[in-house]
Amino acid sequence: MAGAPTTPTFPTTLAPDDPDMLLQAAEAAKYRAFITVSAAKYGLPVCVVCGIGSRESEWGLALKPRGPAGTGDQAPRALKPRARPWAMPPDGLSWGRGLMQIDYEETDFAKTGPWRDPQANIDKGCQMLSENWKFFKAQPDLKVDPLRAAIAAYNRGQHGVLKDLKAGLDVDAHTAPPKRDYSRDVLNRAGWFQAAGW
């Protein structure tokens, strides 16, 4: 892409021969064309998209059933407006849908869209991350990397992360337990993918 900014280098603590990451990279390679096209479409670093797919679903290896038509996130939750708890969505599947774990409760794509299609699922995940990035770039006086905030918001939501930042908390303060390290972990994984040639 002409005039595109240079992708920064993302450090990683993961070993180049980490067996879990090698397995995930082999899975991600099946979707490399989709990842590359959607990352370019939304102006995202390819390795960051890989990092999100790794964290969310291990590129399908952590889903039931394994692969792009699988679901994850089986933790009980209450549907908005939090009036009554539902263990699972009405269709009996888990909350997260497909490789990028598009959330059933947050978008119609996960309810009625082609979320089982890896190309559509990756594109939707990239669209959501891009919208988050634009949102945080537009925030005045933001004292954190907008990309890191955007990644945290992929898990927590834009307004949840913004609320934490305004309260002086880290962007990951209320991301997924138990470690509350979503953006740091995604960027660590992104660094591994980047070093592996993504």
N, C-alpha and C positions, 0 to 999 in steps of 0.2 A: 504494500500500500504506500503510495508516494506521500512523503511528508509525515509518515507515522512515527511517533516517538519511539526511541530505543527502549526495549524492555530492560528494566533494571535487573541486576543479579540478585537472586534470592538465596541466602545462605541456607544450609540444611545440616542437621545433626545426624541424619540417617546415612548409614553406610551405603556405598554404591552397590554392594552385593546383598543388601537387606532382602531376605527371601520373600517376605510379604509384599514389599514394594515391587520386586521383580515379577511376582505373579500378577499384581494389579496392572503393571505396565503392559504385560502381555494381553490382558483383557482390554485395556484402554486402546491398544494398537488396533483392535478390531473396529474401533470407532474413530480412528485418527482423522480421517477425512472430514467427518462431521464436526469434531472438536475444532479442527483448524479453520474450517469455513465459518462456524458460528463465532469463534473467538475473533476472527478478522472482522466479521459483520458488525460486532458490537465494540470493537476496539479494546479487547481484553488480551492480556498475556495468555498464550496457550497453556503455559505451565501452571497458571493459577486455576484455569478451568480444570486441568488435570488434578490439581490439589483438592478442589472441591469434590470432584467425582470420587476421588480416593477416600476422602473423609466421610462423605455421605453414604457410599454404597460399596466401597472397595472395587469400584467399577463393575458392580453387579455380583461380586463374589459373596457379599454379606446379605444378599436379598433372598427372599423366599417367594417363589423358587429363584434360583440363581439366574442372573441375566437381566436383560432390559425390561422384561415384563414382570419382574419381581417387585415386592414391596418390602418396606422396613418401617421402623419407628412404631413399635407395638406397645409403647407405654400408654396406660390409660390416661384419658384427658376428658375435660368437660368441653362440650361444644359452645361456641359463642352464642349468646351472651353469658355463658358460664352458668346457665340456669340448672342444667341437669347433666350428670356425667354419662358419657358413653365410652365403653371400653374400646370400641372400634367404630369406624365410619359405618353408615347404614348398609353399604354394599358388602360388609363383612371382611374387607381387606384392611391392611394396615394404613397408617396415616401418610407415610412417605411413598411416593410413586416413581418407580423407574430409576435409572442410573443416577440422575441428579436429585432424586428424592424430592420431587415437587410435592408440596404439602396439600393434602386433600382439603383442609379447612381454609386455605389461603387463596386458592385460585380455582376457577371452573375448569381449567386445563386438566387438573388432577381428578376431576369428577367426570367430565364428559369429553375431554380432549384425547388426542392420540398419545397418551403418556407412555404407552407400551412401545411406541416407535422410538428407537434410540436417537434417530436424527431429530425428531420433534422434541424429545425430552431434553437433549443436550442444548438445543436452540432455546428452549424455554428457560432453562437454568441460566444460560448466558444472558438472555434478555433481563432476567430478574437481577442478576449481579450487576449488569450495566446500569440499570435504573437506580440501584443502590449507590453505585459509584457517582453517578450524576447528582444524586441527592446530597451526598456528603461533600462533593466538590463545591456545591452551591451554599454550604453552610458558612456563615461568617464566623471568624475567630475560632475555627476548628483547630484544636491543638493535637491532632492525630492524623496519620496518613489516611487520606480519604479511601484508598483502596483497602486498607486494613479494616476501616469502619464498614465499608461495603461488604466485605467478607463476613464480618461478625453479624451484620444485618441479614445475611443470607440465612443465618440460623435464628437470630433473635428478632428480626424485623427492624425497619428503619427507625421507627419512633422509639422503640425500646432501647436501641443503642444510643440514639440522640439523648434520650432522657438520662441514661447512665453517664454520658459524657458531660452533660450539663451539671450533673451531681458530683463531678470530679472523679468519677470511677473509670476504670479501664474499660475499653471497648468489649472485652470478653467477660466482664463482671457477671453477667447473667446469661451467658451462652450455655450450651448443653453441659449438664453435670456428667461425671463428677469432677472433671478437671477444670471446667470453665476456661478453656484455652482454644476455642474454635478458630479464631483468625490466626493465632500463632501456629497452631497445628497445621492448618491449611497451607500457610506460607512455608512452613518447614517441608511439607510434602511437595509443594510447588518447586522449592529449591532442588529437591531430589529429581523430579521430572525434568527440570531445566538442565541439570547436570547430566541427565541421561539422554539429552538431545531433543527434548520437546520445546 
